[in-house]
Amino acid sequence: MVARKLKELRIEHKLTQNQIAALLNISREAYCMYENQKRQLNYESLCVLADFYHVTLDYLFGRSDHPGLAEPLNREETMLLNYYRDLDERGRENILDMARLEYKRAAKAKNFSESAI
């Protein structure tokens, strides 16, 4: 899985094996072995590549379909999440219903303002 993801990311970013090998300070031949599943990258190299491509290690290992790093929650979002988690099922349903209504209202307002341009 890691080998396939690394190759996909390299191609997606229009990079050569030489460029990635230089990033890792290894030969192109060594890097080629990683992409061809003949060797496995060490943890530090995987971290370098994950940071370079702005993906998570879970994405590289195939444990997640979402490549991007999650944006940290701000104080208000954290507080809202904590409140939500403390509610019973009825309370959570009410919050979700309210959020859906607000989302639809905001989408309608956005579409209206964009059509007025």
Buried (B, 14 or more C-beta within 10 A) or exposed (E): EBBEBBBEBBEEEEBEBEEBBEBBEBEBEBBBBBBEEEEEBEEEBBEBBBEBBEBBBEBBEEEEEEBEEEEEEEEEEEEBEEEEEEEEEEEEEEBEEEEEEEEEEEEEEEEEEEEEE
